[in-house]
Amino acid sequence: LAIDAALHPADGPWLFFVTWNLDTGETIFSSTVEEHDAAVAKWLDWMDEHPEYQ
């Protein structure tokens, strides 16, 4: 999925993306490092709540 998203990005000014919910595939697109860091934190919180993915 990550490779497909990199090859076919959504239209926009984004430089980064994080699929933060592995159950639904919800993805956060970011244009700054600060936004990306917040998205990664959201993904890490989600991972803590879903140990079956670790």
C-alpha positions in Angstrom: 0.0 0.0 0.0 2.8 2.4 0.9 4.5 1.9 -2.5 1.2 2.3 -4.4 0.6 5.6 -2.4 4.1 6.8 -3.2 3.6 6.0 -6.9 0.1 7.5 -7.1 -0.1 10.3 -4.5 -3.3 12.2 -3.9 -3.3 15.7 -5.5 -1.9 18.3 -3.2 1.2 19.9 -1.8 2.1 17.1 0.5 5.6 15.8 1.1 4.8 13.1 3.7 2.1 10.6 4.5 1.3 8.2 7.4 -1.4 5.5 7.3 -2.3 6.0 10.9 -5.2 3.4 11.2 -4.2 0.1 9.8 -7.7 -1.3 10.1 -9.3 1.3 7.9 -6.3 2.5 5.9 -7.0 6.1 6.9 -4.0 8.2 5.9 -2.8 11.7 7.0 -1.0 13.8 4.4 1.4 16.5 5.5 3.3 19.3 3.9 5.6 20.2 6.9 7.8 18.1 9.2 5.8 19.4 12.2 2.5 18.1 10.7 4.2 14.8 9.8 5.6 14.4 13.4 2.0 14.9 14.8 0.7 12.3 12.3 3.4 9.8 13.4 2.5 10.5 17.0 -1.2 9.7 16.2 -0.1 6.4 14.5 2.1 5.5 17.4 -0.8 6.0 19.8 -3.0 3.8 17.6 -0.3 1.1 17.5 -0.2 1.2 21.4 -3.9 0.5 21.4 -3.6 -2.3 18.8 -0.7 -4.6 20.0 -1.9 -7.3 17.5 -0.1 -5.3 14.8 3.3 -5.3 16.6 
